[in-house]
């Protein structure tokens, strides 16, 4: 999944791979990422 396509408030549940220019985030099953209004990707596990 492309990080640029995720707007503030978007939620992604693992398993998933989130790709962006500077980093790749791997979410394992039962992990969750939410895009903060500042644009930061907050991962909860």
CHARMM internal coordinates of N, CA and C (Angstrom, degrees):
IC EDIT
DIST 1 N 1 CA 1.4343
DIST 1 CA 1 C 1.5253
ANGL 1 N 1 CA 1 C 107.25
DIST 1 C 2 N 1.3266
ANGL 1 CA 1 C 2 N 116.29
DIHE 1 N 1 CA 1 C 2 N 141.25
DIST 2 N 2 CA 1.4626
ANGL 1 C 2 N 2 CA 122.01
DIHE 1 CA 1 C 2 N 2 CA 179.78
DIST 2 CA 2 C 1.5202
ANGL 2 N 2 CA 2 C 110.73
DIHE 1 C 2 N 2 CA 2 C -87.50
DIST 2 C 3 N 1.3180
ANGL 2 CA 2 C 3 N 117.21
DIHE 2 N 2 CA 2 C 3 N 127.78
DIST 3 N 3 CA 1.4651
ANGL 2 C 3 N 3 CA 123.14
DIHE 2 CA 2 C 3 N 3 CA -179.65
DIST 3 CA 3 C 1.5277
ANGL 3 N 3 CA 3 C 111.36
DIHE 2 C 3 N 3 CA 3 C -61.31
DIST 3 C 4 N 1.3320
ANGL 3 CA 3 C 4 N 117.33
DIHE 3 N 3 CA 3 C 4 N -36.61
DIST 4 N 4 CA 1.4703
ANGL 3 C 4 N 4 CA 121.76
DIHE 3 CA 3 C 4 N 4 CA -177.95
DIST 4 CA 4 C 1.5289
ANGL 4 N 4 CA 4 C 112.17
DIHE 3 C 4 N 4 CA 4 C -61.42
DIST 4 C 5 N 1.3158
ANGL 4 CA 4 C 5 N 117.33
DIHE 4 N 4 CA 4 C 5 N -23.29
DIST 5 N 5 CA 1.4572
ANGL 4 C 5 N 5 CA 121.14
DIHE 4 CA 4 C 5 N 5 CA -179.28
DIST 5 CA 5 C 1.5221
ANGL 5 N 5 CA 5 C 114.03
DIHE 4 C 5 N 5 CA 5 C -85.90
DIST 5 C 6 N 1.3380
ANGL 5 CA 5 C 6 N 117.53
DIHE 5 N 5 CA 5 C 6 N 1.80
DIST 6 N 6 CA 1.4602
ANGL 5 C 6 N 6 CA 121.09
DIHE 5 CA 5 C 6 N 6 CA -177.68
DIST 6 CA 6 C 1.5296
ANGL 6 N 6 CA 6 C 110.20
DIHE 5 C 6 N 6 CA 6 C -102.41
DIST 6 C 7 N 1.3131
ANGL 6 CA 6 C 7 N 116.48
DIHE 6 N 6 CA 6 C 7 N 117.33
DIST 7 N 7 CA 1.4632
ANGL 6 C 7 N 7 CA 121.61
DIHE 6 CA 6 C 7 N 7 CA 179.47
DIST 7 CA 7 C 1.5278
ANGL 7 N 7 CA 7 C 110.36
DIHE 6 C 7 N 7 CA 7 C -85.91
DIST 7 C 8 N 1.3197
ANGL 7 CA 7 C 8 N 116.50
DIHE 7 N 7 CA 7 C 8 N 166.10
DIST 8 N 8 CA 1.4635
ANGL 7 C 8 N 8 CA 121.42
DIHE 7 CA 7 C 8 N 8 CA 176.24
DIST 8 CA 8 C 1.5249
ANGL 8 N 8 CA 8 C 109.32
DIHE 7 C 8 N 8 CA 8 C -54.02
DIST 8 C 9 N 1.3222
ANGL 8 CA 8 C 9 N 116.00
DIHE 8 N 8 CA 8 C 9 N 134.48
DIST 9 N 9 CA 1.4539
ANGL 8 C 9 N 9 CA 121.82
DIHE 8 CA 8 C 9 N 9 CA -178.66
DIST 9 CA 9 C 1.5147
ANGL 9 N 9 CA 9 C 114.06
DIHE 8 C 9 N 9 CA 9 C 90.87
DIST 9 C 10 N 1.3264
ANGL 9 CA 9 C 10 N 117.36
DIHE 9 N 9 CA 9 C 10 N -11.18
DIST 10 N 10 CA 1.4692
ANGL 9 C 10 N 10 CA 120.40
DIHE 9 CA 9 C 10 N 10 CA 179.14
DIST 10 CA 10 C 1.5228
ANGL 10 N 10 CA 10 C 109.17
DIHE 9 C 10 N 10 CA 10 C -64.96
DIST 10 C 11 N 1.3204
ANGL 10 CA 10 C 11 N 115.69
DIHE 10 N 10 CA 10 C 11 N 144.26
DIST 11 N 11 CA 1.4512
ANGL 10 C 11 N 11 CA 122.10
DIHE 10 CA 10 C 11 N 11 CA -178.54
DIST 11 CA 11 C 1.5234
ANGL 11 N 11 CA 11 C 109.05
DIHE 10 C 11 N 11 CA 11 C -126.23
DIST 11 C 12 N 1.3181
ANGL 11 CA 11 C 12 N 116.03
DIHE 11 N 11 CA 11 C 12 N 135.32
DIST 12 N 12 CA 1.4601
ANGL 11 C 12 N 12 CA 122.01
DIHE 11 CA 11 C 12 N 12 CA 178.51
DIST 12 CA 12 C 1.5225
ANGL 12 N 12 CA 12 C 107.27
DIHE 11 C 12 N 12 CA 12 C -125.69
DIST 12 C 13 N 1.3149
ANGL 12 CA 12 C 13 N 117.11
DIHE 12 N 12 CA 12 C 13 N 131.29
DIST 13 N 13 CA 1.4590
ANGL 12 C 13 N 13 CA 122.26
DIHE 12 CA 12 C 13 N 13 CA 178.57
DIST 13 CA 13 C 1.5224
ANGL 13 N 13 CA 13 C 108.81
DIHE 12 C 13 N 13 CA 13 C -111.38
DIST 13 C 14 N 1.3369
ANGL 13 CA 13 C 14 N 116.48
DIHE 13 N 13 CA 13 C 14 N 135.79
DIST 14 N 14 CA 1.4527
ANGL 13 C 14 N 14 CA 121.25
DIHE 13 CA 13 C 14 N 14 CA -179.11
DIST 14 CA 14 C 1.5080
ANGL 14 N 14 CA 14 C 112.55
DIHE 13 C 14 N 14 CA 14 C -73.66
DIST 14 C 15 N 1.3068
ANGL 14 CA 14 C 15 N 116.22
DIHE 14 N 14 CA 14 C 15 N 160.00
DIST 15 N 15 CA 1.4412
ANGL 14 C 15 N 15 CA 125.82
DIHE 14 CA 14 C 15 N 15 CA 9.43
DIST 15 CA 15 C 1.5370
ANGL 15 N 15 CA 15 C 111.45
DIHE 14 C 15 N 15 CA 15 C -78.34
DIST 15 C 16 N 1.3351
ANGL 15 CA 15 C 16 N 115.11
DIHE 15 N 15 CA 15 C 16 N 138.26
DIST 16 N 16 CA 1.4603
ANGL 15 C 16 N 16 CA 120.56
DIHE 15 CA 15 C 16 N 16 CA 179.87
DIST 16 CA 16 C 1.5203
ANGL 16 N 16 CA 16 C 109.92
DIHE 15 C 16 N 16 CA 16 C -162.36
DIST 16 C 17 N 1.3186
ANGL 16 CA 16 C 17 N 115.04
DIHE 16 N 16 CA 16 C 17 N 156.65
DIST 17 N 17 CA 1.4598
ANGL 16 C 17 N 17 CA 122.48
DIHE 16 CA 16 C 17 N 17 CA 172.95
DIST 17 CA 17 C 1.5255
ANGL 17 N 17 CA 17 C 106.08
DIHE 16 C 17 N 17 CA 17 C -123.05
DIST 17 C 18 N 1.3356
ANGL 17 CA 17 C 18 N 116.25
DIHE 17 N 17 CA 17 C 18 N 126.63
DIST 18 N 18 CA 1.4627
ANGL 17 C 18 N 18 CA 121.64
DIHE 17 CA 17 C 18 N 18 CA 179.03
DIST 18 CA 18 C 1.5252
ANGL 18 N 18 CA 18 C 106.99
DIHE 17 C 18 N 18 CA 18 C -112.62
DIST 18 C 19 N 1.3379
ANGL 18 CA 18 C 19 N 116.07
DIHE 18 N 18 CA 18 C 19 N 117.55
DIST 19 N 19 CA 1.4623
ANGL 18 C 19 N 19 CA 121.43
DIHE 18 CA 18 C 19 N 19 CA -175.97
DIST 19 CA 19 C 1.5193
ANGL 19 N 19 CA 19 C 110.77
DIHE 18 C 19 N 19 CA 19 C -104.90
DIST 19 C 20 N 1.3390
ANGL 19 CA 19 C 20 N 115.25
DIHE 19 N 19 CA 19 C 20 N 138.09
DIST 20 N 20 CA 1.4551
ANGL 19 C 20 N 20 CA 121.31
DIHE 19 CA 19 C 20 N 20 CA 171.36
DIST 20 CA 20 C 1.5193
ANGL 20 N 20 CA 20 C 107.67
DIHE 19 C 20 N 20 CA 20 C -144.68
DIST 20 C 21 N 1.3191
ANGL 20 CA 20 C 21 N 117.43
DIHE 20 N 20 CA 20 C 21 N 173.17
DIST 21 N 21 CA 1.4622
ANGL 20 C 21 N 21 CA 121.19
DIHE 20 CA 20 C 21 N 21 CA -174.79
DIST 21 CA 21 C 1.5156
ANGL 21 N 21 CA 21 C 114.68
DIHE 20 C 21 N 21 CA 21 C -58.25
DIST 21 C 22 N 1.3243
ANGL 21 CA 21 C 22 N 117.90
DIHE 21 N 21 CA 21 C 22 N -38.49
DIST 22 N 22 CA 1.4569
ANGL 21 C 22 N 22 CA 121.78
DIHE 21 CA 21 C 22 N 22 CA -174.29
DIST 22 CA 22 C 1.5192
ANGL 22 N 22 CA 22 C 114.51
DIHE 21 C 22 N 22 CA 22 C -99.32
DIST 22 C 23 N 1.3162
ANGL 22 CA 22 C 23 N 117.74
DIHE 22 N 22 CA 22 C 23 N -15.66
DIST 23 N 23 CA 1.4665
ANGL 22 C 23 N 23 CA 119.56
DIHE 22 CA 22 C 23 N 23 CA -173.67
DIST 23 CA 23 C 1.5205
ANGL 23 N 23 CA 23 C 111.35
DIHE 22 C 23 N 23 CA 23 C -157.11
DIST 23 C 24 N 1.3176
ANGL 23 CA 23 C 24 N 114.78
DIHE 23 N 23 CA 23 C 24 N 162.72
DIST 24 N 24 CA 1.4568
ANGL 23 C 24 N 24 CA 122.53
DIHE 23 CA 23 C 24 N 24 CA 172.11
DIST 24 CA 24 C 1.5232
ANGL 24 N 24 CA 24 C 106.84
DIHE 23 C 24 N 24 CA 24 C -128.67
DIST 24 C 25 N 1.3274
ANGL 24 CA 24 C 25 N 116.49
DIHE 24 N 24 CA 24 C 25 N 129.38
DIST 25 N 25 CA 1.4707
ANGL 24 C 25 N 25 CA 121.02
DIHE 24 CA 24 C 25 N 25 CA 179.77
DIST 25 CA 25 C 1.5174
ANGL 25 N 25 CA 25 C 109.03
DIHE 24 C 25 N 25 CA 25 C -108.61
DIST 25 C 26 N 1.3126
ANGL 25 CA 25 C 26 N 115.97
DIHE 25 N 25 CA 25 C 26 N 129.65
DIST 26 N 26 CA 1.4565
ANGL 25 C 26 N 26 CA 122.74
DIHE 25 CA 25 C 26 N 26 CA 178.54
DIST 26 CA 26 C 1.5214
ANGL 26 N 26 CA 26 C 108.34
DIHE 25 C 26 N 26 CA 26 C -106.40
DIST 26 C 27 N 1.3135
ANGL 26 CA 26 C 27 N 117.16
DIHE 26 N 26 CA 26 C 27 N 120.91
DIST 27 N 27 CA 1.4584
ANGL 26 C 27 N 27 CA 122.07
DIHE 26 CA 26 C 27 N 27 CA 175.73
DIST 27 CA 27 C 1.5188
ANGL 27 N 27 CA 27 C 108.58
DIHE 26 C 27 N 27 CA 27 C -105.49
DIST 27 C 28 N 1.3061
ANGL 27 CA 27 C 28 N 115.39
DIHE 27 N 27 CA 27 C 28 N 122.94
DIST 28 N 28 CA 1.4564
ANGL 27 C 28 N 28 CA 121.34
DIHE 27 CA 27 C 28 N 28 CA 177.52
DIST 28 CA 28 C 1.5278
ANGL 28 N 28 CA 28 C 109.04
DIHE 27 C 28 N 28 CA 28 C -82.21
DIST 28 C 29 N 1.3405
ANGL 28 CA 28 C 29 N 118.21
DIHE 28 N 28 CA 28 C 29 N 167.07
DIST 29 N 29 CA 1.4570
ANGL 28 C 29 N 29 CA 120.33
DIHE 28 CA 28 C 29 N 29 CA 177.68
DIST 29 CA 29 C 1.5331
ANGL 29 N 29 CA 29 C 110.76
DIHE 28 C 29 N 29 CA 29 C -52.72
DIST 29 C 30 N 1.3113
ANGL 29 CA 29 C 30 N 115.97
DIHE 29 N 29 CA 29 C 30 N 139.02
DIST 30 N 30 CA 1.4678
ANGL 29 C 30 N 30 CA 124.66
DIHE 29 CA 29 C 30 N 30 CA 179.82
DIST 30 CA 30 C 1.5276
ANGL 30 N 30 CA 30 C 114.05
DIHE 29 C 30 N 30 CA 30 C 74.65
DIST 30 C 31 N 1.3292
ANGL 30 CA 30 C 31 N 119.38
DIHE 30 N 30 CA 30 C 31 N 0.08
DIST 31 N 31 CA 1.4582
ANGL 30 C 31 N 31 CA 120.72
DIHE 30 CA 30 C 31 N 31 CA 172.58
DIST 31 CA 31 C 1.5235
ANGL 31 N 31 CA 31 C 108.09
DIHE 30 C 31 N 31 CA 31 C -90.19
DIST 31 C 32 N 1.3253
ANGL 31 CA 31 C 32 N 115.42
DIHE 31 N 31 CA 31 C 32 N 157.99
DIST 32 N 32 CA 1.4577
ANGL 31 C 32 N 32 CA 119.78
DIHE 31 CA 31 C 32 N 32 CA -174.47
DIST 32 CA 32 C 1.5271
ANGL 32 N 32 CA 32 C 108.80
DIHE 31 C 32 N 32 CA 32 C -142.32
DIST 32 C 33 N 1.3222
ANGL 32 CA 32 C 33 N 116.39
DIHE 32 N 32 CA 32 C 33 N 142.62
DIST 33 N 33 CA 1.4612
ANGL 32 C 33 N 33 CA 122.03
DIHE 32 CA 32 C 33 N 33 CA 175.17
DIST 33 CA 33 C 1.5178
ANGL 33 N 33 CA 33 C 108.44
DIHE 32 C 33 N 33 CA 33 C -125.60
DIST 33 C 34 N 1.3318
ANGL 33 CA 33 C 34 N 115.52
DIHE 33 N 33 CA 33 C 34 N 139.54
DIST 34 N 34 CA 1.4576
ANGL 33 C 34 N 34 CA 122.10
DIHE 33 CA 33 C 34 N 34 CA 177.82
DIST 34 CA 34 C 1.5184
ANGL 34 N 34 CA 34 C 107.42
DIHE 33 C 34 N 34 CA 34 C -127.89
DIST 34 C 35 N 1.3367
ANGL 34 CA 34 C 35 N 116.94
DIHE 34 N 34 CA 34 C 35 N 137.38
DIST 35 N 35 CA 1.4572
ANGL 34 C 35 N 35 CA 120.82
DIHE 34 CA 34 C 35 N 35 CA 177.06
DIST 35 CA 35 C 1.5236
ANGL 35 N 35 CA 35 C 108.13
DIHE 34 C 35 N 35 CA 35 C -84.94
DIST 35 C 36 N 1.3288
ANGL 35 CA 35 C 36 N 115.76
DIHE 35 N 35 CA 35 C 36 N 116.63
DIST 36 N 36 CA 1.4635
ANGL 35 C 36 N 36 CA 122.57
DIHE 35 CA 35 C 36 N 36 CA 179.35
DIST 36 CA 36 C 1.5306
ANGL 36 N 36 CA 36 C 109.09
DIHE 35 C 36 N 36 CA 36 C -71.27
DIST 36 C 37 N 1.3226
ANGL 36 CA 36 C 37 N 117.62
DIHE 36 N 36 CA 36 C 37 N 157.88
DIST 37 N 37 CA 1.4675
ANGL 36 C 37 N 37 CA 121.39
DIHE 36 CA 36 C 37 N 37 CA -179.50
DIST 37 CA 37 C 1.5329
ANGL 37 N 37 CA 37 C 111.66
DIHE 36 C 37 N 37 CA 37 C -61.37
DIST 37 C 38 N 1.3354
ANGL 37 CA 37 C 38 N 117.96
DIHE 37 N 37 CA 37 C 38 N -21.39
DIST 38 N 38 CA 1.4645
ANGL 37 C 38 N 38 CA 121.25
DIHE 37 CA 37 C 38 N 38 CA 177.03
DIST 38 CA 38 C 1.5361
ANGL 38 N 38 CA 38 C 111.71
DIHE 37 C 38 N 38 CA 38 C -79.35
DIST 38 C 39 N 1.3306
ANGL 38 CA 38 C 39 N 115.90
DIHE 38 N 38 CA 38 C 39 N -11.00
DIST 39 N 39 CA 1.4584
ANGL 38 C 39 N 39 CA 121.40
DIHE 38 CA 38 C 39 N 39 CA -177.60
DIST 39 CA 39 C 1.5105
ANGL 39 N 39 CA 39 C 113.45
DIHE 38 C 39 N 39 CA 39 C 101.55
DIST 39 C 40 N 1.3289
ANGL 39 CA 39 C 40 N 117.57
DIHE 39 N 39 CA 39 C 40 N -9.94
DIST 40 N 40 CA 1.4638
ANGL 39 C 40 N 40 CA 121.68
DIHE 39 CA 39 C 40 N 40 CA 179.09
DIST 40 CA 40 C 1.5273
ANGL 40 N 40 CA 40 C 110.50
DIHE 39 C 40 N 40 CA 40 C -68.45
DIST 40 C 41 N 1.3032
ANGL 40 CA 40 C 41 N 115.78
DIHE 40 N 40 CA 40 C 41 N 146.60
DIST 41 N 41 CA 1.4509
ANGL 40 C 41 N 41 CA 121.97
DIHE 40 CA 40 C 41 N 41 CA 176.92
DIST 41 CA 41 C 1.5222
ANGL 41 N 41 CA 41 C 107.58
DIHE 40 C 41 N 41 CA 41 C -96.60
DIST 41 C 42 N 1.3259
ANGL 41 CA 41 C 42 N 117.49
DIHE 41 N 41 CA 41 C 42 N 113.66
DIST 42 N 42 CA 1.4573
ANGL 41 C 42 N 42 CA 122.48
DIHE 41 CA 41 C 42 N 42 CA -179.11
DIST 42 CA 42 C 1.5222
ANGL 42 N 42 CA 42 C 109.06
DIHE 41 C 42 N 42 CA 42 C -99.63
DIST 42 C 43 N 1.3234
ANGL 42 CA 42 C 43 N 116.46
DIHE 42 N 42 CA 42 C 43 N 119.12
DIST 43 N 43 CA 1.4647
ANGL 42 C 43 N 43 CA 121.38
DIHE 42 CA 42 C 43 N 43 CA -177.79
DIST 43 CA 43 C 1.5192
ANGL 43 N 43 CA 43 C 108.87
DIHE 42 C 43 N 43 CA 43 C -103.96
DIST 43 C 44 N 1.3212
ANGL 43 CA 43 C 44 N 116.17
DIHE 43 N 43 CA 43 C 44 N 130.84
DIST 44 N 44 CA 1.4613
ANGL 43 C 44 N 44 CA 122.53
DIHE 43 CA 43 C 44 N 44 CA 176.83
DIST 44 CA 44 C 1.5199
ANGL 44 N 44 CA 44 C 108.44
DIHE 43 C 44 N 44 CA 44 C -116.94
DIST 44 C 45 N 1.3389
ANGL 44 CA 44 C 45 N 115.27
DIHE 44 N 44 CA 44 C 45 N 131.28
DIST 45 N 45 CA 1.4496
ANGL 44 C 45 N 45 CA 119.20
DIHE 44 CA 44 C 45 N 45 CA 176.87
DIST 45 CA 45 C 1.4701
ANGL 45 N 45 CA 45 C 111.19
DIHE 44 C 45 N 45 CA 45 C -139.98
END
COOR INIT
IC SEED 1 N 1 CA 1 C
IC BUILD
